[in-house]
Amino acid sequence: MGRVLFWTTLLGIGDELLQYLWITTSYSEYLDFNDFLTNLVAAAAGLLLYYGTAATRLPTAAYRKPVVELLTAGAILLLVLVGFQTGSLAYSPAEKVPPGGIAQLADGSRRLYLQRGPDFYGSWPIGPRHGHYFVMPPTPALLLMVLAGLAFASYRNARSTSADAGSLLLGSKETPERSGESLLRFP
């Protein structure tokens, strides 16, 4: 489930990036980290709806380490850090930049700004339908995403531990899932 959560969230982030850079440039003022977080929560809700809350246990050998996902996350982090270090990626401009957030500098190089003006992140603008909303800055949004991802990733471990403890309390050497018994027993 963690891999599905990772890839669906990454696809949602890619969609938000396309919206900011290309699809909705006429009215996108910032790369929307609120939507990054919303995509993560929606992916988690979809997983819970699809898989439910039933305890399922695969043999330990069936779990593989998330090497591809860790390499992908590391490559994205490295790309972002290099972008900030080289100056081709910046948090905020001093003045308004053109739609899409890409500005041409005096030396002819281009810079991608995460917001088109200096005052969008951390503000409370008026929404088109429902009053004010908070525009989450990148750092708190990414921290919330990492915490939510870690909490969801640890869910399998917590369920495995509780299932093992439940089988010990019941006096069974097998876990209830493997022996065909219910995890809850009533006298």
CNS distance restraints for C-alpha pairs under 8 A (distance, minus, plus):
assign (resid   1 and name CA) (resid   5 and name CA) 6.18 0.50 0.50
assign (resid   1 and name CA) (resid  47 and name CA) 7.04 0.50 0.50
assign (resid   2 and name CA) (resid   6 and name CA) 6.10 0.50 0.50
assign (resid   2 and name CA) (resid 149 and name CA) 7.95 0.50 0.50
assign (resid   2 and name CA) (resid 152 and name CA) 7.12 0.50 0.50
assign (resid   2 and name CA) (resid 153 and name CA) 5.60 0.50 0.50
assign (resid   3 and name CA) (resid   7 and name CA) 6.19 0.50 0.50
assign (resid   3 and name CA) (resid  66 and name CA) 7.30 0.50 0.50
assign (resid   3 and name CA) (resid  69 and name CA) 7.20 0.50 0.50
assign (resid   4 and name CA) (resid   8 and name CA) 5.99 0.50 0.50
assign (resid   5 and name CA) (resid   9 and name CA) 6.00 0.50 0.50
assign (resid   5 and name CA) (resid  40 and name CA) 7.22 0.50 0.50
assign (resid   5 and name CA) (resid  43 and name CA) 5.89 0.50 0.50
assign (resid   5 and name CA) (resid  44 and name CA) 6.37 0.50 0.50
assign (resid   5 and name CA) (resid  47 and name CA) 7.59 0.50 0.50
assign (resid   6 and name CA) (resid  10 and name CA) 6.12 0.50 0.50
assign (resid   6 and name CA) (resid  69 and name CA) 7.32 0.50 0.50
assign (resid   6 and name CA) (resid 149 and name CA) 7.96 0.50 0.50
assign (resid   7 and name CA) (resid  11 and name CA) 6.09 0.50 0.50
assign (resid   8 and name CA) (resid  12 and name CA) 6.21 0.50 0.50
assign (resid   8 and name CA) (resid  39 and name CA) 7.91 0.50 0.50
assign (resid   8 and name CA) (resid  40 and name CA) 7.71 0.50 0.50
assign (resid   8 and name CA) (resid  43 and name CA) 6.36 0.50 0.50
assign (resid   9 and name CA) (resid  13 and name CA) 6.21 0.50 0.50
assign (resid   9 and name CA) (resid  36 and name CA) 7.36 0.50 0.50
assign (resid   9 and name CA) (resid  39 and name CA) 5.80 0.50 0.50
assign (resid   9 and name CA) (resid  40 and name CA) 5.16 0.50 0.50
assign (resid   9 and name CA) (resid  43 and name CA) 6.66 0.50 0.50
assign (resid  10 and name CA) (resid  14 and name CA) 6.19 0.50 0.50
assign (resid  11 and name CA) (resid  15 and name CA) 6.21 0.50 0.50
assign (resid  12 and name CA) (resid  16 and name CA) 6.28 0.50 0.50
assign (resid  12 and name CA) (resid  36 and name CA) 6.72 0.50 0.50
assign (resid  12 and name CA) (resid  39 and name CA) 5.78 0.50 0.50
assign (resid  12 and name CA) (resid  40 and name CA) 7.99 0.50 0.50
assign (resid  13 and name CA) (resid  17 and name CA) 6.17 0.50 0.50
assign (resid  13 and name CA) (resid  35 and name CA) 8.00 0.50 0.50
assign (resid  13 and name CA) (resid  36 and name CA) 5.62 0.50 0.50
assign (resid  13 and name CA) (resid  39 and name CA) 7.66 0.50 0.50
assign (resid  14 and name CA) (resid  18 and name CA) 6.20 0.50 0.50
assign (resid  15 and name CA) (resid  19 and name CA) 6.21 0.50 0.50
assign (resid  16 and name CA) (resid  20 and name CA) 6.29 0.50 0.50
assign (resid  16 and name CA) (resid  31 and name CA) 7.08 0.50 0.50
assign (resid  16 and name CA) (resid  32 and name CA) 6.88 0.50 0.50
assign (resid  16 and name CA) (resid  35 and name CA) 7.25 0.50 0.50
assign (resid  16 and name CA) (resid  36 and name CA) 7.35 0.50 0.50
assign (resid  17 and name CA) (resid  21 and name CA) 6.10 0.50 0.50
assign (resid  17 and name CA) (resid  31 and name CA) 6.68 0.50 0.50
assign (resid  18 and name CA) (resid  22 and name CA) 5.48 0.50 0.50
assign (resid  18 and name CA) (resid  23 and name CA) 6.21 0.50 0.50
assign (resid  19 and name CA) (resid  23 and name CA) 4.51 0.50 0.50
assign (resid  19 and name CA) (resid  24 and name CA) 5.11 0.50 0.50
assign (resid  19 and name CA) (resid  25 and name CA) 7.01 0.50 0.50
assign (resid  19 and name CA) (resid  28 and name CA) 7.59 0.50 0.50
assign (resid  20 and name CA) (resid  24 and name CA) 6.01 0.50 0.50
assign (resid  20 and name CA) (resid  25 and name CA) 5.78 0.50 0.50
assign (resid  20 and name CA) (resid  28 and name CA) 5.63 0.50 0.50
assign (resid  20 and name CA) (resid  29 and name CA) 7.70 0.50 0.50
assign (resid  20 and name CA) (resid  30 and name CA) 6.89 0.50 0.50
assign (resid  20 and name CA) (resid  31 and name CA) 5.80 0.50 0.50
assign (resid  20 and name CA) (resid 100 and name CA) 5.74 0.50 0.50
assign (resid  20 and name CA) (resid 101 and name CA) 7.57 0.50 0.50
assign (resid  21 and name CA) (resid  25 and name CA) 6.15 0.50 0.50
assign (resid  21 and name CA) (resid  99 and name CA) 7.78 0.50 0.50
assign (resid  21 and name CA) (resid 100 and name CA) 4.25 0.50 0.50
assign (resid  21 and name CA) (resid 101 and name CA) 6.76 0.50 0.50
assign (resid  22 and name CA) (resid 100 and name CA) 6.27 0.50 0.50
assign (resid  24 and name CA) (resid  28 and name CA) 5.74 0.50 0.50
assign (resid  25 and name CA) (resid  29 and name CA) 7.87 0.50 0.50
assign (resid  25 and name CA) (resid  99 and name CA) 4.97 0.50 0.50
assign (resid  25 and name CA) (resid 100 and name CA) 4.97 0.50 0.50
assign (resid  26 and name CA) (resid  99 and name CA) 6.00 0.50 0.50
assign (resid  26 and name CA) (resid 100 and name CA) 7.96 0.50 0.50
assign (resid  27 and name CA) (resid  99 and name CA) 7.69 0.50 0.50
assign (resid  28 and name CA) (resid  99 and name CA) 7.34 0.50 0.50
assign (resid  28 and name CA) (resid 100 and name CA) 7.43 0.50 0.50
assign (resid  29 and name CA) (resid  99 and name CA) 7.64 0.50 0.50
assign (resid  29 and name CA) (resid 101 and name CA) 7.86 0.50 0.50
assign (resid  29 and name CA) (resid 115 and name CA) 5.86 0.50 0.50
assign (resid  29 and name CA) (resid 116 and name CA) 5.29 0.50 0.50
assign (resid  29 and name CA) (resid 117 and name CA) 7.33 0.50 0.50
assign (resid  29 and name CA) (resid 120 and name CA) 7.47 0.50 0.50
assign (resid  30 and name CA) (resid 101 and name CA) 7.70 0.50 0.50
assign (resid  30 and name CA) (resid 114 and name CA) 5.78 0.50 0.50
assign (resid  30 and name CA) (resid 115 and name CA) 3.88 0.50 0.50
assign (resid  30 and name CA) (resid 116 and name CA) 5.91 0.50 0.50
assign (resid  30 and name CA) (resid 120 and name CA) 6.96 0.50 0.50
assign (resid  30 and name CA) (resid 121 and name CA) 7.77 0.50 0.50
assign (resid  31 and name CA) (resid 114 and name CA) 5.41 0.50 0.50
assign (resid  31 and name CA) (resid 115 and name CA) 6.10 0.50 0.50
assign (resid  32 and name CA) (resid  36 and name CA) 6.79 0.50 0.50
assign (resid  32 and name CA) (resid 135 and name CA) 7.60 0.50 0.50
assign (resid  32 and name CA) (resid 136 and name CA) 7.82 0.50 0.50
assign (resid  33 and name CA) (resid  37 and name CA) 6.37 0.50 0.50
assign (resid  33 and name CA) (resid 135 and name CA) 7.80 0.50 0.50
assign (resid  33 and name CA) (resid 136 and name CA) 6.19 0.50 0.50
assign (resid  33 and name CA) (resid 137 and name CA) 6.91 0.50 0.50
assign (resid  33 and name CA) (resid 138 and name CA) 5.98 0.50 0.50
assign (resid  33 and name CA) (resid 141 and name CA) 6.02 0.50 0.50
assign (resid  33 and name CA) (resid 142 and name CA) 7.75 0.50 0.50
assign (resid  34 and name CA) (resid  38 and name CA) 6.18 0.50 0.50
assign (resid  34 and name CA) (resid 135 and name CA) 6.70 0.50 0.50
assign (resid  34 and name CA) (resid 136 and name CA) 5.80 0.50 0.50
assign (resid  34 and name CA) (resid 141 and name CA) 6.95 0.50 0.50
assign (resid  35 and name CA) (resid  39 and name CA) 5.91 0.50 0.50
assign (resid  36 and name CA) (resid  40 and name CA) 6.47 0.50 0.50
assign (resid  36 and name CA) (resid 141 and name CA) 7.86 0.50 0.50
assign (resid  37 and name CA) (resid  41 and name CA) 6.32 0.50 0.50
assign (resid  37 and name CA) (resid 141 and name CA) 6.65 0.50 0.50
assign (resid  37 and name CA) (resid 142 and name CA) 7.92 0.50 0.50
assign (resid  37 and name CA) (resid 144 and name CA) 7.59 0.50 0.50
assign (resid  37 and name CA) (resid 145 and name CA) 6.05 0.50 0.50
assign (resid  38 and name CA) (resid  42 and name CA) 6.03 0.50 0.50
assign (resid  39 and name CA) (resid  43 and name CA) 6.05 0.50 0.50
assign (resid  40 and name CA) (resid  44 and name CA) 6.22 0.50 0.50
assign (resid  40 and name CA) (resid 145 and name CA) 7.14 0.50 0.50
assign (resid  41 and name CA) (resid  45 and name CA) 6.13 0.50 0.50
assign (resid  42 and name CA) (resid  46 and name CA) 6.06 0.50 0.50
assign (resid  43 and name CA) (resid  47 and name CA) 6.22 0.50 0.50
assign (resid  44 and name CA) (resid  48 and name CA) 6.23 0.50 0.50
assign (resid  44 and name CA) (resid 152 and name CA) 7.92 0.50 0.50
assign (resid  45 and name CA) (resid  49 and name CA) 6.12 0.50 0.50
assign (resid  46 and name CA) (resid  50 and name CA) 6.06 0.50 0.50
assign (resid  47 and name CA) (resid  51 and name CA) 5.78 0.50 0.50
assign (resid  47 and name CA) (resid  52 and name CA) 7.52 0.50 0.50
assign (resid  48 and name CA) (resid  52 and name CA) 4.89 0.50 0.50
assign (resid  48 and name CA) (resid  53 and name CA) 6.76 0.50 0.50
assign (resid  55 and name CA) (resid 159 and name CA) 7.06 0.50 0.50
assign (resid  55 and name CA) (resid 163 and name CA) 7.97 0.50 0.50
assign (resid  55 and name CA) (resid 177 and name CA) 7.40 0.50 0.50
assign (resid  56 and name CA) (resid 177 and name CA) 6.90 0.50 0.50
assign (resid  57 and name CA) (resid 160 and name CA) 7.37 0.50 0.50
assign (resid  57 and name CA) (resid 177 and name CA) 6.87 0.50 0.50
assign (resid  57 and name CA) (resid 178 and name CA) 7.90 0.50 0.50
assign (resid  58 and name CA) (resid  62 and name CA) 6.15 0.50 0.50
assign (resid  58 and name CA) (resid  63 and name CA) 7.62 0.50 0.50
assign (resid  59 and name CA) (resid  63 and name CA) 7.55 0.50 0.50
assign (resid  66 and name CA) (resid  70 and name CA) 6.10 0.50 0.50
assign (resid  67 and name CA) (resid  71 and name CA) 6.06 0.50 0.50
assign (resid  68 and name CA) (resid  72 and name CA) 6.03 0.50 0.50
assign (resid  69 and name CA) (resid  73 and name CA) 6.10 0.50 0.50
assign (resid  70 and name CA) (resid  74 and name CA) 5.99 0.50 0.50
assign (resid  71 and name CA) (resid  75 and name CA) 6.02 0.50 0.50
assign (resid  72 and name CA) (resid  76 and name CA) 6.21 0.50 0.50
assign (resid  73 and name CA) (resid  77 and name CA) 6.13 0.50 0.50
assign (resid  74 and name CA) (resid  78 and name CA) 6.04 0.50 0.50
assign (resid  75 and name CA) (resid  79 and name CA) 6.05 0.50 0.50
assign (resid  76 and name CA) (resid  80 and name CA) 6.19 0.50 0.50
assign (resid  77 and name CA) (resid  81 and name CA) 6.15 0.50 0.50
assign (resid  78 and name CA) (resid  82 and name CA) 6.05 0.50 0.50
assign (resid  79 and name CA) (resid  83 and name CA) 6.09 0.50 0.50
assign (resid  80 and name CA) (resid  84 and name CA) 6.29 0.50 0.50
assign (resid  80 and name CA) (resid  89 and name CA) 7.59 0.50 0.50
assign (resid  81 and name CA) (resid  85 and name CA) 6.11 0.50 0.50
assign (resid  82 and name CA) (resid  86 and name CA) 5.97 0.50 0.50
assign (resid  83 and name CA) (resid  87 and name CA) 6.05 0.50 0.50
assign (resid  83 and name CA) (resid  88 and name CA) 5.14 0.50 0.50
assign (resid  83 and name CA) (resid  89 and name CA) 4.82 0.50 0.50
assign (resid  83 and name CA) (resid  90 and name CA) 7.88 0.50 0.50
assign (resid  84 and name CA) (resid  88 and name CA) 6.36 0.50 0.50
assign (resid  84 and name CA) (resid  89 and name CA) 4.89 0.50 0.50
assign (resid  84 and name CA) (resid  90 and name CA) 5.99 0.50 0.50
assign (resid  87 and name CA) (resid 111 and name CA) 6.80 0.50 0.50
assign (resid  88 and name CA) (resid 109 and name CA) 7.98 0.50 0.50
assign (resid  88 and name CA) (resid 110 and name CA) 6.41 0.50 0.50
assign (resid  88 and name CA) (resid 111 and name CA) 4.42 0.50 0.50
assign (resid  88 and name CA) (resid 112 and name CA) 6.09 0.50 0.50
assign (resid  89 and name CA) (resid 111 and name CA) 5.54 0.50 0.50
assign (resid  89 and name CA) (resid 112 and name CA) 4.84 0.50 0.50
assign (resid  89 and name CA) (resid 113 and name CA) 6.00 0.50 0.50
assign (resid  89 and name CA) (resid 114 and name CA) 7.74 0.50 0.50
assign (resid  90 and name CA) (resid 111 and name CA) 6.91 0.50 0.50
assign (resid  90 and name CA) (resid 112 and name CA) 6.16 0.50 0.50
assign (resid  90 and name CA) (resid 113 and name CA) 4.84 0.50 0.50
assign (resid  90 and name CA) (resid 114 and name CA) 6.46 0.50 0.50
assign (resid  91 and name CA) (resid 113 and name CA) 5.56 0.50 0.50
assign (resid  91 and name CA) (resid 114 and name CA) 5.13 0.50 0.50
assign (resid  91 and name CA) (resid 115 and name CA) 6.78 0.50 0.50
assign (resid  92 and name CA) (resid 113 and name CA) 5.74 0.50 0.50
assign (resid  92 and name CA) (resid 114 and name CA) 6.27 0.50 0.50
assign (resid  92 and name CA) (resid 115 and name CA) 5.67 0.50 0.50
assign (resid  92 and name CA) (resid 116 and name CA) 7.09 0.50 0.50
assign (resid  92 and name CA) (resid 117 and name CA) 6.49 0.50 0.50
assign (resid  92 and name CA) (resid 118 and name CA) 5.36 0.50 0.50
assign (resid  93 and name CA) (resid  97 and name CA) 7.13 0.50 0.50
assign (resid  93 and name CA) (resid 113 and name CA) 6.59 0.50 0.50
assign (resid  93 and name CA) (resid 115 and name CA) 7.42 0.50 0.50
assign (resid  93 and name CA) (resid 116 and name CA) 6.76 0.50 0.50
assign (resid  93 and name CA) (resid 117 and name CA) 5.80 0.50 0.50
assign (resid  93 and name CA) (resid 118 and name CA) 5.59 0.50 0.50
assign (resid  94 and name CA) (resid 117 and name CA) 7.05 0.50 0.50
assign (resid  94 and name CA) (resid 118 and name CA) 5.88 0.50 0.50
assign (resid  95 and name CA) (resid 116 and name CA) 7.97 0.50 0.50
assign (resid  95 and name CA) (resid 117 and name CA) 5.76 0.50 0.50
assign (resid  95 and name CA) (resid 118 and name CA) 6.51 0.50 0.50
assign (resid  96 and name CA) (resid 116 and name CA) 5.50 0.50 0.50
assign (resid  96 and name CA) (resid 117 and name CA) 4.50 0.50 0.50
assign (resid  96 and name CA) (resid 118 and name CA) 7.34 0.50 0.50
assign (resid  97 and name CA) (resid 101 and name CA) 6.03 0.50 0.50
assign (resid  97 and name CA) (resid 102 and name CA) 7.03 0.50 0.50
assign (resid  97 and name CA) (resid 103 and name CA) 5.96 0.50 0.50
assign (resid  97 and name CA) (resid 116 and name CA) 5.13 0.50 0.50
assign (resid  97 and name CA) (resid 117 and name CA) 6.59 0.50 0.50
assign (resid  98 and name CA) (resid 102 and name CA) 6.61 0.50 0.50
assign (resid  98 and name CA) (resid 103 and name CA) 6.49 0.50 0.50
assign (resid  98 and name CA) (resid 116 and name CA) 7.06 0.50 0.50
assign (resid  99 and name CA) (resid 116 and name CA) 7.30 0.50 0.50
assign (resid 100 and name CA) (resid 116 and name CA) 7.84 0.50 0.50
assign (resid 101 and name CA) (resid 112 and name CA) 5.59 0.50 0.50
assign (resid 101 and name CA) (resid 113 and name CA) 5.10 0.50 0.50
assign (resid 101 and name CA) (resid 114 and name CA) 6.70 0.50 0.50
assign (resid 101 and name CA) (resid 115 and name CA) 6.44 0.50 0.50
assign (resid 101 and name CA) (resid 116 and name CA) 5.28 0.50 0.50
assign (resid 102 and name CA) (resid 110 and name CA) 6.50 0.50 0.50
assign (resid 102 and name CA) (resid 111 and name CA) 5.52 0.50 0.50
assign (resid 102 and name CA) (resid 112 and name CA) 4.42 0.50 0.50
assign (resid 102 and name CA) (resid 113 and name CA) 6.21 0.50 0.50
assign (resid 103 and name CA) (resid 110 and name CA) 5.58 0.50 0.50
assign (resid 103 and name CA) (resid 111 and name CA) 5.42 0.50 0.50
assign (resid 103 and name CA) (resid 112 and name CA) 6.57 0.50 0.50
assign (resid 103 and name CA) (resid 113 and name CA) 7.72 0.50 0.50
assign (resid 104 and name CA) (resid 108 and name CA) 5.97 0.50 0.50
assign (resid 104 and name CA) (resid 109 and name CA) 5.74 0.50 0.50
assign (resid 104 and name CA) (resid 110 and name CA) 4.43 0.50 0.50
assign (resid 104 and name CA) (resid 111 and name CA) 6.46 0.50 0.50
assign (resid 105 and name CA) (resid 109 and name CA) 5.43 0.50 0.50
assign (resid 105 and name CA) (resid 110 and name CA) 5.86 0.50 0.50
assign (resid 105 and name CA) (resid 111 and name CA) 7.17 0.50 0.50
assign (resid 115 and name CA) (resid 120 and name CA) 6.79 0.50 0.50
assign (resid 115 and name CA) (resid 121 and name CA) 7.57 0.50 0.50
assign (resid 119 and name CA) (resid 123 and name CA) 6.95 0.50 0.50
assign (resid 120 and name CA) (resid 135 and name CA) 6.83 0.50 0.50
assign (resid 121 and name CA) (resid 135 and name CA) 5.29 0.50 0.50
assign (resid 121 and name CA) (resid 136 and name CA) 5.90 0.50 0.50
assign (resid 121 and name CA) (resid 137 and name CA) 4.85 0.50 0.50
assign (resid 121 and name CA) (resid 138 and name CA) 7.96 0.50 0.50
assign (resid 122 and name CA) (resid 134 and name CA) 6.62 0.50 0.50
assign (resid 122 and name CA) (resid 135 and name CA) 5.31 0.50 0.50
assign (resid 122 and name CA) (resid 136 and name CA) 5.60 0.50 0.50
assign (resid 122 and name CA) (resid 137 and name CA) 5.65 0.50 0.50
assign (resid 123 and name CA) (resid 134 and name CA) 5.93 0.50 0.50
assign (resid 123 and name CA) (resid 135 and name CA) 5.60 0.50 0.50
assign (resid 123 and name CA) (resid 136 and name CA) 7.91 0.50 0.50
assign (resid 124 and name CA) (resid 132 and name CA) 5.75 0.50 0.50
assign (resid 124 and name CA) (resid 133 and name CA) 5.28 0.50 0.50
assign (resid 124 and name CA) (resid 134 and name CA) 4.67 0.50 0.50
assign (resid 124 and name CA) (resid 135 and name CA) 6.39 0.50 0.50
assign (resid 125 and name CA) (resid 132 and name CA) 5.45 0.50 0.50
assign (resid 125 and name CA) (resid 133 and name CA) 6.00 0.50 0.50
assign (resid 125 and name CA) (resid 134 and name CA) 7.02 0.50 0.50
assign (resid 125 and name CA) (resid 135 and name CA) 7.71 0.50 0.50
assign (resid 126 and name CA) (resid 130 and name CA) 7.75 0.50 0.50
assign (resid 126 and name CA) (resid 131 and name CA) 5.25 0.50 0.50
assign (resid 126 and name CA) (resid 132 and name CA) 4.26 0.50 0.50
assign (resid 126 and name CA) (resid 133 and name CA) 6.54 0.50 0.50
assign (resid 127 and name CA) (resid 131 and name CA) 5.14 0.50 0.50
assign (resid 127 and name CA) (resid 132 and name CA) 5.46 0.50 0.50
assign (resid 127 and name CA) (resid 133 and name CA) 6.41 0.50 0.50
assign (resid 136 and name CA) (resid 140 and name CA) 7.08 0.50 0.50
assign (resid 136 and name CA) (resid 141 and name CA) 6.20 0.50 0.50
assign (resid 137 and name CA) (resid 141 and name CA) 6.34 0.50 0.50
assign (resid 138 and name CA) (resid 142 and name CA) 5.96 0.50 0.50
assign (resid 139 and name CA) (resid 143 and name CA) 6.15 0.50 0.50
assign (resid 140 and name CA) (resid 144 and name CA) 6.10 0.50 0.50
assign (resid 141 and name CA) (resid 145 and name CA) 6.19 0.50 0.50
assign (resid 142 and name CA) (resid 146 and name CA) 6.15 0.50 0.50
assign (resid 143 and name CA) (resid 147 and name CA) 6.14 0.50 0.50
assign (resid 144 and name CA) (resid 148 and name CA) 6.01 0.50 0.50
assign (resid 145 and name CA) (resid 149 and name CA) 5.96 0.50 0.50
assign (resid 146 and name CA) (resid 150 and name CA) 6.02 0.50 0.50
assign (resid 147 and name CA) (resid 151 and name CA) 6.06 0.50 0.50
assign (resid 148 and name CA) (resid 152 and name CA) 6.12 0.50 0.50
assign (resid 149 and name CA) (resid 153 and name CA) 5.97 0.50 0.50
assign (resid 150 and name CA) (resid 154 and name CA) 6.02 0.50 0.50
assign (resid 151 and name CA) (resid 155 and name CA) 6.41 0.50 0.50
assign (resid 152 and name CA) (resid 156 and name CA) 7.86 0.50 0.50
assign (resid 153 and name CA) (resid 157 and name CA) 7.84 0.50 0.50
assign (resid 154 and name CA) (resid 158 and name CA) 6.26 0.50 0.50
assign (resid 155 and name CA) (resid 159 and name CA) 6.15 0.50 0.50
assign (resid 156 and name CA) (resid 160 and name CA) 6.05 0.50 0.50
assign (resid 157 and name CA) (resid 161 and name CA) 6.13 0.50 0.50
assign (resid 158 and name CA) (resid 162 and name CA) 6.14 0.50 0.50
assign (resid 159 and name CA) (resid 163 and name CA) 6.00 0.50 0.50
assign (resid 160 and name CA) (resid 164 and name CA) 6.16 0.50 0.50
assign (resid 161 and name CA) (resid 165 and name CA) 6.11 0.50 0.50
assign (resid 162 and name CA) (resid 166 and name CA) 5.96 0.50 0.50
assign (resid 163 and name CA) (resid 167 and name CA) 6.27 0.50 0.50
assign (resid 163 and name CA) (resid 175 and name CA) 6.56 0.50 0.50
assign (resid 163 and name CA) (resid 176 and name CA) 7.48 0.50 0.50
assign (resid 163 and name CA) (resid 183 and name CA) 7.37 0.50 0.50
assign (resid 164 and name CA) (resid 168 and name CA) 6.38 0.50 0.50
assign (resid 164 and name CA) (resid 175 and name CA) 6.14 0.50 0.50
assign (resid 165 and name CA) (resid 169 and name CA) 6.24 0.50 0.50
assign (resid 166 and name CA) (resid 170 and name CA) 6.21 0.50 0.50
assign (resid 166 and name CA) (resid 175 and name CA) 7.77 0.50 0.50
assign (resid 166 and name CA) (resid 183 and name CA) 7.20 0.50 0.50
assign (resid 167 and name CA) (resid 171 and name CA) 6.23 0.50 0.50
assign (resid 167 and name CA) (resid 172 and name CA) 5.30 0.50 0.50
assign (resid 167 and name CA) (resid 173 and name CA) 6.77 0.50 0.50
assign (resid 167 and name CA) (resid 174 and name CA) 6.62 0.50 0.50
assign (resid 167 and name CA) (resid 175 and name CA) 5.17 0.50 0.50
assign (resid 167 and name CA) (resid 176 and name CA) 6.25 0.50 0.50
assign (resid 168 and name CA) (resid 172 and name CA) 5.96 0.50 0.50
assign (resid 168 and name CA) (resid 173 and name CA) 6.96 0.50 0.50
assign (resid 172 and name CA) (resid 176 and name CA) 7.93 0.50 0.50
assign (resid 174 and name CA) (resid 178 and name CA) 6.38 0.50 0.50
assign (resid 174 and name CA) (resid 179 and name CA) 6.21 0.50 0.50
assign (resid 175 and name CA) (resid 179 and name CA) 6.43 0.50 0.50
assign (resid 176 and name CA) (resid 180 and name CA) 6.02 0.50 0.50
assign (resid 176 and name CA) (resid 181 and name CA) 4.84 0.50 0.50
assign (resid 176 and name CA) (resid 182 and name CA) 5.94 0.50 0.50
assign (resid 176 and name CA) (resid 183 and name CA) 5.55 0.50 0.50
assign (resid 177 and name CA) (resid 181 and name CA) 6.24 0.50 0.50
assign (resid 177 and name CA) (resid 182 and name CA) 7.01 0.50 0.50
assign (resid 177 and name CA) (resid 183 and name CA) 7.15 0.50 0.50
